[in-house]
Amino acid sequence: MEEVTYQGLTFEPYIRREQIAGQVQRLAQEIKRDYDGKNPLFLCVLNGAFIFAADLFRACDMHDAEITFIRFKSYEGMASTGDVKEIMGLNEDITGRHIIIVEDIIDSGVTADQLRKELAKRDPASVKMASLLFKPEALKVGTGPEYVGFEIPSEFILGYGLDLDGLARNLPDIYVLKEKK
């Protein structure tokens, strides 16, 4: 893995695709154990989580699981705006359903907390969250995800679905912003 540059910023390798694949498999086993026979609905939060959600959903290999998508926007460039906007909503009836929210990353917790509260109004059987990445030191609102791939420090990262203004989502590995010396 070599460094990559986007918008004049240099990023260095952080988490390799093999490590990601290993954590996806581990999370899938935990979810399969917890939701066997429960017909869970995976709720992928677009855009960032789509790669993780696809890999996780396939790895779970549960014949009675379903997946759907919702889209929120709270970032511009490298910073959260603090304002969460719903771009594409949930159309399915989730009454009595077991919901697994699939997120790419949880940092401040603002989006995750808002989503959990909105889903709770629709009377699901349960709501849990799976996030590939979690920044516990950045959490300001709510609780962390029940299923966590990696706990990481509060640094800007990209790749494997995470972006910088829409760029770099297609990198198979995860990169971290390189410190300027």
VEXZAMAR-311000 format. One line per 4 residues: for each residue x, y, z of N, C-alpha, C, O. Coordinates in Angstrom, 2 decimals. Each point is the difference from the previous one (the first is absolute). Layout:
# residues N
X Y Z X Y Z X Y Z X Y Z; ...
# end
This chain:
# residues 181
0.84 -1.18 0.00 -0.84 1.18 0.00 0.89 1.24 0.00 0.91 0.13 0.81; -1.20 0.75 -1.71 0.74 1.25 -0.08 -0.89 1.16 0.41 -1.22 -0.14 0.05; 1.83 1.25 0.23 -0.76 1.21 0.32 -0.85 0.40 -1.20 0.33 -0.31 -1.14; -1.44 1.01 1.42 -0.86 0.54 -1.05 -0.24 1.48 0.28 0.06 0.44 1.15
-0.34 0.32 -2.20 -0.24 1.43 0.15 -1.33 0.37 -0.63 -0.29 -0.38 -1.14; -0.52 1.11 1.88 -1.28 0.52 -0.46 -0.10 1.45 0.45 0.27 0.33 1.16; -0.66 0.54 -2.08 -0.20 1.42 0.28 1.20 0.61 0.74 -0.17 0.82 0.90; 1.36 -1.23 -1.29 1.21 0.53 0.59 0.36 -0.55 1.37 0.98 0.44 0.61
-1.75 -1.39 -0.12 0.27 -0.61 1.31 0.56 -1.40 -0.21 -0.45 -0.73 -0.88; 1.44 0.36 1.68 0.63 -1.31 -0.12 -0.50 -0.91 1.11 -0.06 0.38 1.17; -0.30 -1.58 -1.56 -0.50 -1.01 0.93 0.93 -1.21 -0.05 0.47 -0.40 -1.06; -0.23 -0.16 2.24 0.87 -1.17 0.07 -0.81 -1.23 0.38 -1.07 0.11 0.60
1.57 -1.29 -0.96 -0.72 -1.24 0.30 -0.30 -0.12 1.50 0.82 0.38 0.84; -2.01 -0.90 -0.54 -0.42 -0.10 1.40 -0.54 -1.39 0.33 0.50 -0.66 0.92; -1.52 0.21 -1.66 -0.56 -1.34 0.22 -0.05 -0.72 -1.34 -0.63 0.48 -0.95; 1.29 -1.61 0.88 0.07 -0.75 -1.26 -1.28 -0.79 -0.26 -0.73 -0.37 0.93
0.47 0.14 -2.20 -1.21 -0.72 -0.41 -0.14 -1.36 0.67 -1.12 -0.43 0.29; 2.24 -0.26 -0.04 -0.06 -1.32 0.64 -0.49 0.13 1.45 -0.75 -0.85 0.48; 1.18 1.92 0.19 -0.47 0.24 1.37 -1.49 0.31 -0.01 -0.75 -0.47 0.86; 0.33 1.28 -1.83 -1.42 0.34 -0.13 -0.82 -1.26 -0.22 -1.01 -0.22 0.67
1.45 -0.62 -1.60 -0.72 -1.25 -0.30 -0.11 -0.88 1.24 -1.04 -0.62 0.23; 2.08 0.57 0.56 -0.03 -0.81 1.23 -1.03 0.52 0.99 -0.72 -0.79 0.61; 0.65 2.10 -0.45 -0.97 0.59 0.92 -1.43 -0.16 -0.52 -0.93 -0.22 0.78; 0.74 0.34 -2.08 -1.32 -0.21 -0.59 -0.47 -1.42 0.30 -1.16 -0.21 0.36
2.04 -0.76 -0.52 -0.37 -1.40 0.30 -0.35 -0.18 1.47 -0.97 -0.69 0.33; 1.76 1.30 0.56 -0.27 -0.10 1.44 -1.37 0.61 0.34 -0.79 -0.60 0.72; 0.53 1.80 -1.25 -1.29 0.65 0.25 -1.15 -0.83 -0.54 -1.05 -0.11 0.64; 1.23 -0.46 -1.82 -1.05 -0.83 -0.61 -0.33 -1.20 0.89 -1.17 -0.34 0.17
2.19 -0.28 0.40 -0.24 -1.14 0.90 -0.78 0.43 1.23 -0.90 -0.71 0.44; 1.24 1.87 0.12 -0.72 0.51 1.18 -1.46 0.28 -0.35 -0.91 -0.35 0.76; 0.68 0.98 -1.89 -1.36 0.33 -0.42 -0.80 -1.26 -0.29 -1.16 -0.10 0.39; 1.76 -0.86 -1.08 -0.68 -1.27 -0.28 -0.41 -0.69 1.30 -1.11 -0.52 0.11
2.00 0.53 0.87 -0.29 -0.62 1.30 -1.19 0.71 0.67 -0.89 -0.65 0.54; 0.89 1.99 -0.57 -1.01 0.78 0.70 -1.35 0.04 -0.71 -1.03 0.21 0.64; 1.02 -0.39 -1.95 -1.24 0.18 -0.77 -0.48 -1.25 -0.72 -0.85 0.09 -0.89; 1.37 -1.23 1.24 -0.42 -1.24 -0.63 -1.51 -0.18 0.14 -0.54 -0.01 1.11
-0.14 -0.14 -2.25 -1.44 -0.21 0.00 -0.84 1.23 0.27 -1.21 -0.14 0.23; 1.78 1.33 -0.23 -0.75 1.22 0.35 -0.33 0.90 -1.18 -0.61 1.05 0.20; 0.97 -1.40 -1.43 -0.31 0.79 -1.19 0.43 1.46 0.17 -0.84 0.90 -0.11; 2.12 -0.64 0.36 0.44 1.38 0.21 -0.04 0.82 -1.29 0.11 -0.52 -1.11
-0.28 1.82 1.30 0.06 0.95 -1.11 1.25 0.85 0.19 0.09 0.79 0.94; 0.86 -0.94 -1.85 1.20 0.82 0.01 -0.36 1.34 -0.62 -0.59 0.05 -1.09; 0.93 1.02 1.77 -0.30 1.35 -0.47 1.33 0.70 -0.27 0.66 0.49 0.93; -0.28 -0.44 -2.18 1.28 0.59 -0.40 -0.13 1.51 -0.12 -0.88 0.50 -0.70
1.76 0.22 1.40 0.01 1.45 -0.06 0.95 0.42 -1.12 1.22 -0.16 0.09; -1.81 0.70 -1.15 0.77 0.43 -1.17 0.58 1.38 0.24 -0.53 0.75 0.83; 1.59 -0.37 -1.50 0.67 -0.74 -1.04 1.14 -0.84 0.56 0.34 -1.04 -0.57; 0.24 1.47 1.66 1.24 -0.59 0.48 -0.04 -1.47 0.33 1.01 -0.69 -0.17
-2.13 0.18 0.65 -0.05 -1.38 0.49 -0.30 -1.04 -1.08 -0.07 -1.19 0.31; -0.11 1.61 -1.56 -0.47 -0.97 -1.00 0.97 -1.15 -0.23 -0.44 -1.13 -0.21; 1.74 1.37 0.22 0.96 -1.09 -0.22 0.02 -0.93 1.20 -0.06 -1.22 -0.16; 0.15 1.78 1.36 -0.04 -0.80 1.22 -1.30 -0.79 0.09 0.02 -1.19 0.33
-1.15 1.83 -0.62 -1.29 -0.67 0.09 -0.07 -1.18 -0.96 -0.49 -1.07 0.37; 0.97 1.24 -1.59 -0.03 -1.09 -0.98 0.85 -1.17 0.49 -0.43 -1.15 -0.06; 1.64 1.44 0.53 0.87 -1.07 0.48 -0.57 -0.68 1.23 0.04 -1.23 0.11; -0.57 2.01 0.83 -0.57 -0.55 1.23 -1.25 -0.83 -0.30 -0.16 -1.09 0.54
-0.71 1.60 -1.39 -1.24 -0.70 -0.33 0.30 -1.35 -0.64 -0.62 -1.01 0.34; 1.57 0.99 -1.27 0.40 -1.28 -0.62 0.62 -0.94 1.02 -0.29 -1.19 -0.01; 1.14 1.72 0.88 0.68 -0.84 0.99 -0.97 -0.59 1.02 0.25 -1.08 0.53; -1.34 1.78 -0.26 -0.99 -0.52 0.96 -0.70 -1.24 -0.53 -0.36 -0.89 0.77
0.16 0.82 -2.07 -0.54 -1.21 -0.64 -1.23 -0.54 0.73 -0.09 -1.20 0.28; -0.86 2.09 0.03 -1.25 -0.41 0.64 -1.11 0.07 -1.05 -0.21 1.05 -0.60; -0.46 -2.14 0.38 -1.01 -0.06 -1.05 -1.23 0.86 0.28 -0.73 0.36 -0.91; 0.51 -0.04 2.19 -1.19 0.79 0.34 0.30 1.47 0.25 -0.86 0.74 0.48
2.08 -0.29 -0.80 0.36 1.41 0.21 -0.37 0.82 -1.24 -0.02 -0.51 -1.12; -0.26 1.79 1.35 -0.29 0.94 -1.07 0.88 1.23 0.18 0.54 0.23 1.09; -0.40 0.56 -2.16 0.78 1.23 0.09 -0.75 1.12 -0.71 -0.66 -0.22 -1.02; 0.77 1.42 1.58 -0.56 1.20 -0.61 0.95 1.16 0.29 1.01 -0.18 0.69
-1.33 1.35 -1.22 0.95 1.11 0.05 -0.68 1.30 0.43 -1.18 0.24 -0.28; 1.95 0.58 0.96 -0.42 1.32 0.41 1.20 0.91 -0.20 1.15 -0.45 0.07; -1.39 1.72 -0.32 1.13 0.90 -0.25 -0.12 1.25 0.85 -1.03 0.67 0.02; 2.12 -0.37 0.68 0.13 1.21 0.78 1.25 0.72 -0.46 0.91 -0.61 -0.55
-0.88 1.90 0.79 1.21 0.77 -0.30 0.29 0.90 1.19 -0.86 0.76 0.44; 2.10 -0.87 0.08 0.39 0.86 1.12 1.42 0.52 -0.16 0.48 0.76 0.85; 0.20 -1.15 -1.92 1.39 0.42 -0.21 0.13 0.88 -1.23 -0.70 -0.19 -1.00; 1.60 1.13 1.09 0.46 0.77 -1.15 1.51 0.06 0.12 0.52 0.48 1.01
0.18 -0.95 -2.02 1.45 -0.06 0.08 0.42 -0.97 1.08 -0.41 -1.16 0.00; 1.25 1.64 0.92 0.53 -0.86 1.06 -0.68 0.20 1.35 0.45 -0.56 1.00; -1.52 1.34 -0.95 -0.63 0.30 1.28 -1.50 -0.23 -0.03 -0.66 0.19 -1.02; 0.14 -0.59 2.16 -1.43 -0.14 0.16 -0.62 1.39 0.12 0.54 0.87 0.68
-1.66 -0.69 -1.34 -0.69 1.29 0.08 -0.77 0.13 1.31 -0.37 1.10 0.41; 0.12 -2.25 0.24 -0.82 0.00 1.21 -1.48 0.00 -0.34 -0.84 -0.11 0.90; 0.52 0.25 -2.17 -1.38 0.02 -0.48 -0.21 -1.26 -0.83 0.65 -0.19 -1.03; -1.57 -0.67 1.46 -0.25 -1.26 -0.69 -1.21 0.17 -0.90 -1.09 0.34 0.46
1.28 -0.57 -1.76 -1.07 0.14 -0.96 -0.37 -1.37 -0.58 0.87 -0.72 -0.49; -2.16 0.38 0.54 -0.45 -1.24 -0.62 -0.19 0.26 -1.48 -0.76 0.89 -0.40; 1.44 -1.67 -0.40 -0.07 0.15 -1.45 -0.95 -1.04 -0.60 -0.78 0.30 -0.90; 0.86 -1.53 1.43 -0.84 -1.09 -0.50 -0.49 -0.77 1.22 0.81 -0.47 0.80
-2.11 0.33 -0.66 -0.57 -0.59 1.19 -0.32 -1.47 -0.10 0.12 -0.61 -1.06; -0.54 0.07 2.16 -0.38 -1.41 0.13 -1.48 -0.14 -0.37 -0.86 0.66 0.59; 0.57 -1.51 -1.55 -1.38 -0.19 -0.45 -0.64 -1.27 0.57 -1.22 -0.13 -0.02; 2.03 -0.79 0.51 -0.51 -1.28 0.50 -0.69 0.16 1.35 0.34 0.88 0.79
-1.32 -1.74 -0.54 -0.64 -0.09 1.30 0.93 -0.83 0.89 0.28 -1.16 -0.31; 0.19 1.75 1.40 0.94 -0.73 0.85 -0.64 -0.42 1.33 0.71 -0.43 0.91; -2.02 0.54 -0.81 -0.69 -0.41 1.22 0.33 -1.46 0.31 -0.19 -0.89 -0.83; 0.70 0.67 2.03 0.32 -1.36 0.44 1.25 -0.60 -0.62 0.30 -1.17 0.25
0.41 1.93 -1.05 1.21 -0.53 -0.68 1.25 0.24 0.85 0.07 0.94 0.79; 0.91 -1.80 -0.97 1.31 0.17 0.60 0.86 0.76 -1.00 0.26 -0.48 -1.10; 0.18 1.67 1.48 0.74 0.89 -0.89 1.48 0.01 0.37 0.36 0.14 1.17; 0.48 -0.29 -2.17 1.44 0.14 0.18 0.44 1.17 -0.89 0.08 -0.13 -1.22
0.20 1.26 1.85 0.48 1.17 -0.74 1.46 -0.28 -0.36 0.80 -0.38 0.85; -0.46 0.57 -2.12 1.37 -0.22 -0.45 0.62 1.34 -0.36 -0.44 0.67 -0.94; 1.46 -0.28 1.70 0.69 1.27 -0.19 1.46 -0.25 -0.33 0.57 -1.02 0.41; 0.03 1.94 -1.14 1.43 -0.10 -0.28 0.81 0.44 1.22 0.99 -0.65 0.36
-1.41 1.76 0.27 0.76 0.55 1.11 -0.92 0.76 0.95 -0.94 0.68 -0.42; 1.22 -0.81 1.70 -0.71 0.77 1.03 1.06 0.85 0.69 0.95 -0.52 0.58; -1.14 1.83 -0.64 0.91 0.87 0.75 -0.78 0.80 1.03 -0.06 -0.43 1.16; -0.55 1.55 -1.50 -0.73 0.79 1.00 -1.25 -0.71 0.50 -0.44 0.24 1.13
-0.13 -1.12 -1.94 -1.21 -0.72 0.38 -1.28 0.73 -0.33 -1.09 -0.52 0.23; 1.18 1.73 -0.78 -1.19 0.82 -0.27 -0.93 -0.70 -0.99 -1.19 -0.14 0.28; 1.70 -0.28 -1.41 -0.83 -0.67 -1.01 -0.57 -1.30 0.55 -1.19 -0.27 -0.15; 2.04 -0.54 0.79 -0.44 -1.29 0.54 -1.10 0.18 1.04 -0.99 -0.73 -0.01
1.16 1.69 0.90 -0.99 0.24 1.04 -1.33 0.46 -0.60 -1.06 -0.47 0.41; 1.12 1.37 -1.38 -1.22 0.48 -0.65 -0.71 -1.16 -0.71 -1.22 -0.12 0.07; 1.98 -0.71 -0.75 -0.59 -1.13 -0.71 -0.64 -0.99 0.96 -1.11 -0.47 -0.24; 1.78 0.15 1.33 -0.58 -0.92 1.00 -1.32 0.55 0.53 -0.97 -0.75 0.14
0.92 2.04 0.16 -1.23 0.61 0.53 -1.13 -0.05 -1.02 -1.14 -0.29 0.34; 1.45 0.58 -1.60 -1.02 -0.04 -1.05 -0.53 -1.42 -0.21 -1.20 -0.19 -0.16; 2.09 -0.78 0.16 -0.41 -1.39 -0.18 -0.86 -0.48 1.17 -0.96 -0.74 -0.21; 1.30 1.15 1.42 -0.76 -0.42 1.19 -1.46 0.42 -0.09 -0.87 -0.69 0.54
0.58 1.81 -1.21 -1.37 0.47 -0.18 -0.83 -0.94 -0.88 -1.23 0.07 0.00; 1.90 -0.93 -0.74 -0.68 -0.88 -0.95 -0.19 -1.42 0.54 -0.34 -0.91 -0.75; 0.56 0.74 2.06 -0.31 -1.23 0.73 0.72 -1.26 -0.49 -0.65 -1.02 -0.22; 1.97 1.07 0.04 0.72 -1.22 -0.36 0.14 -0.92 1.22 -0.14 0.45 1.14
0.41 -1.72 -1.37 0.25 -0.93 1.10 1.32 0.35 0.69 0.10 -0.07 1.23; 0.89 0.44 -2.02 1.29 0.40 0.56 0.76 0.82 -1.04 -0.25 -0.10 -1.20; 1.18 0.92 1.69 0.88 0.78 -0.88 1.41 -0.11 0.56 0.25 0.38 1.15; 0.66 -0.90 -1.96 1.42 -0.04 0.36 0.78 0.57 -1.17 -0.50 0.11 -1.12
1.74 0.25 1.41 0.82 0.62 -1.02 1.30 -0.76 -0.18 0.65 -0.41 0.96; -0.28 0.23 -2.24 1.30 -0.57 -0.35 0.77 1.09 -0.73 -0.49 0.56 -0.98; 1.69 -0.27 1.46 0.83 1.02 -0.64 1.39 -0.56 -0.21 0.59 -0.58 0.92; -0.08 0.76 -2.11 1.35 -0.48 -0.26 0.99 0.73 0.90 0.92 -0.62 0.54
-1.11 1.93 -0.39 0.93 0.82 0.77 -0.74 0.78 1.08 -1.13 0.44 -0.21; 1.78 -0.28 1.35 -0.59 0.74 1.11 1.10 0.82 0.66 1.07 -0.51 0.33; -1.36 1.81 -0.14 0.93 0.91 0.67 -0.56 0.32 1.39 -0.67 1.01 0.16; 0.94 -1.86 0.84 -0.61 0.21 1.31 0.32 1.35 0.63 -0.84 0.56 0.70
2.04 -0.03 -0.92 0.37 1.28 0.61 -0.74 1.17 -0.63 -0.04 1.08 0.59; -0.55 -1.27 -1.75 -0.74 1.07 -0.67 -1.50 -0.04 0.31 -0.73 0.93 -0.34; 0.26 -2.01 0.98 -1.43 -0.18 0.25 -0.52 1.08 0.96 0.50 0.16 1.11; -1.51 0.58 -1.59 -0.60 1.08 0.80 -1.44 -0.28 0.36 -0.51 0.50 1.00
-0.16 -1.32 -1.83 -1.42 -0.24 0.15 -0.28 -1.50 -0.09 0.60 -0.70 -0.81; -1.51 0.22 1.65 -0.45 -1.39 -0.11 1.05 -1.00 0.45 0.92 0.31 0.76; -1.09 -1.51 -1.25 0.90 -1.10 0.34 0.72 -0.47 -1.26 -0.42 0.31 -1.11; 1.46 -1.03 1.30 0.73 -0.56 -1.14 -0.75 -1.17 -0.60 -1.01 -0.44 0.53
1.51 -0.06 -1.66 -0.63 -1.15 -0.67 0.19 -1.29 0.80 0.98 -0.16 0.72; -1.94 -0.75 -0.87 0.09 -1.30 0.67 1.02 -0.90 -0.69 0.62 -0.84 0.65; -0.45 1.01 -1.95 0.96 -0.80 -0.77 1.03 0.95 -0.60 -0.34 0.86 -0.80; 1.60 -1.02 1.19 1.07 0.91 -0.42 1.13 -0.79 -0.66 0.51 -0.97 0.56
-0.14 1.41 -1.75 1.12 -0.62 -0.68 1.32 0.45 0.60 0.80 -0.82 0.43; -0.57 2.14 -0.40 1.24 0.58 0.53 -0.32 1.23 0.82 -0.79 0.85 -0.43; 1.40 -0.72 1.60 -0.01 1.25 0.74 1.25 0.76 -0.44 1.10 -0.54 0.02; -1.30 1.81 -0.41 1.12 0.79 -0.51 0.03 1.37 0.69 -1.01 0.44 0.55
2.16 0.21 -0.58 0.07 1.37 0.56 -0.75 0.98 -0.91 -0.37 -0.33 -1.12; 0.17 1.51 1.62 -0.76 1.01 -0.72 0.87 0.69 -1.05 0.48 1.11 0.20; -0.28 -1.80 -1.32 0.78 0.53 -1.12 -0.83 -0.13 -1.27 -0.93 -0.80 -0.05; 1.27 1.58 -0.98 -0.74 -0.06 -1.25 0.53 -1.16 -0.84 1.20 -0.11 -0.26
-2.12 -0.75 -0.17 0.37 -1.16 -0.79 -0.85 -0.07 -1.26 -1.05 0.65 -0.10; 1.52 -1.43 -0.87 -0.78 -0.22 -1.21 0.34 -1.35 -0.62 0.99 -0.64 0.38; -1.83 0.24 -1.33 0.13 -1.30 -0.66 -1.06 -0.96 0.49 -0.62 0.24 1.03; 0.41 -1.32 -1.77 -0.99 -1.03 0.35 -1.36 0.64 0.30 -0.66 -0.35 0.99
0.25 1.27 -1.84 -1.30 0.65 0.14 0.07 1.40 0.59 -0.87 0.83 -0.28; 1.88 -0.56 1.09 0.15 1.32 0.61 0.65 0.95 -1.01 0.88 -0.41 -0.76; -1.32 1.66 0.77 0.42 0.90 -1.08 0.50 1.35 0.49 -0.10 0.35 1.17; 0.64 0.39 -2.12 0.32 1.42 0.15 -0.72 0.69 -1.15 0.46 -0.06 -1.14
-1.57 0.70 1.44 -0.83 0.66 -1.02 -0.33 -0.94 -1.16 0.07 0.39 -1.16; -0.42 -1.63 1.48 -0.42 -0.98 -1.00 1.13 -0.80 -0.61 -0.26 -0.95 -0.74; 1.50 1.30 1.02 1.15 -0.69 -0.58 0.54 -1.08 0.94 -0.17 0.08 1.22; 0.80 -1.08 -1.80 0.76 -1.05 0.71 -0.86 -1.10 0.59 0.54 -0.89 0.67
-1.84 0.91 -0.89 -0.85 -1.07 0.54 0.42 -1.38 -0.53 -0.17 -1.01 0.68; 0.73 0.98 -1.89 0.31 -1.27 -0.64 1.35 -0.59 0.40 0.36 -1.06 -0.50; 0.38 1.71 1.38 1.24 -0.59 0.47 -0.32 -1.25 0.83 -0.86 0.06 0.87; 1.53 -1.17 -1.12 -0.32 -1.23 0.72 0.56 -0.04 1.43 -0.41 -0.84 0.80
1.33 1.74 -0.49 0.59 0.09 1.33 -0.44 1.33 0.63 -0.59 0.84 -0.67; 0.88 -0.67 1.96 -0.32 1.24 0.69 1.29 0.77 0.26 1.02 -0.57 0.40; -1.08 1.88 -0.63 1.15 0.89 0.14 -0.30 1.08 1.03 -1.16 0.35 0.22; 2.21 0.18 0.39 -0.14 1.06 1.00 0.78 1.22 -0.50 1.04 -0.13 -0.65
-1.56 1.30 0.97 0.66 1.25 -0.39 1.39 0.04 0.62 0.17 -0.18 1.20; 0.82 0.43 -2.05 1.39 0.05 0.46 0.28 1.32 0.69 -0.38 1.07 -0.49; 1.02 -1.15 1.62 0.37 1.20 0.75 1.05 0.78 -0.78 0.95 -0.57 -0.53; -1.14 1.87 0.47 1.01 0.85 -0.65 1.12 0.24 1.00 -0.23 0.24 1.18
1.45 -0.32 -1.69 1.15 0.16 0.92 0.64 1.34 -0.20 0.98 0.32 0.68
# end
